[in-house]
Amino acid sequence: MTPPAGERKSGTGPLSVRPLGEADLDRADEIFRVAFGTFFGVPEPKTFFGTADYVRTRWAADPQAAFAATVEGEVAGSNFAANWGSVGYFGPLTVRPDLWDQGVGRRLMEPVMDCFDTWENRHLGLFTFSHSPKHLELYRRYGFWPRFLTAIMKKQVAGSAAVPGRVLYGRLPAAEQPEALSLCRALTGAVYEGLSLEREIVATHAQGLGDTILLQGAGSELDGLAVCHCGAGSEAGEDVCFVKFGAVRPGLEAANRFERLLGACEQLAAERGLGQLDAGTNLGRPDAYRRMVDRGFRTWLQGVTMHRPNEPGYSHPDAYVIDDWR
């Protein structure tokens, strides 16, 4: 998600962009919260997002893909790129509100686009606010086009029966984890060639942010996976289980596998004692959205995913995927 980031040349002092360092994280986190809080008009912007953490988690996942803008030597904003194999996305891009509309956001786009060139991602994307022409125009300049209204959804956890074949990546012996990652790559590659969530799975485990659900199939293949953040200090926040990414093996019975995956996510939330389950999907996948609504998910925020090139990527109607590219 990306609050307003401007277009005019900065007149406030020398503007530069450099890697975001560990010593910058507190200030970058404060700017992130204040930028969103100001955009949404909340009374105390510094408290926006509560105990959820997007800045430190994304920096720790890949410090070389995290960038700071500085004005007169002071951190003025940040941006993060993520490498999902053939797919790349970025955000949150945030800028200090007193520097909005002064070209800082544009400068923070440059290093993430360089990352995508280096990684050779085939499909790029982001989530932004559909009601903001400023956002849409900024990203259009970099070849991104708005394609799908995207629903960020939540439901109250009501408990869930045990889902057969559910395994948690974090509970696997270390010796078995490489094979599990290979099975995950095969599943996501079937959804979209080259798509890989390996970095997210490993980062979630290494940082203790939550766990990744693996749904075993009848044979050696996986039926589904879901990368879940759980509780305070993760991207979920207090009392929340957030499905950062989920997908099931396409083909016959994909809808039934998706129902199992949703149940497995709710089971994990219940096991962790969390009261809310958050997940998002774009409306280019109408049956996935309908099934989430039928299970009690309700939209609390919506935006638009922008794509480069101007094509759906893995957001085609028969894909059963949970993601919102926040």
Disulfide bonds with the S-S distance in Angstrom:
none
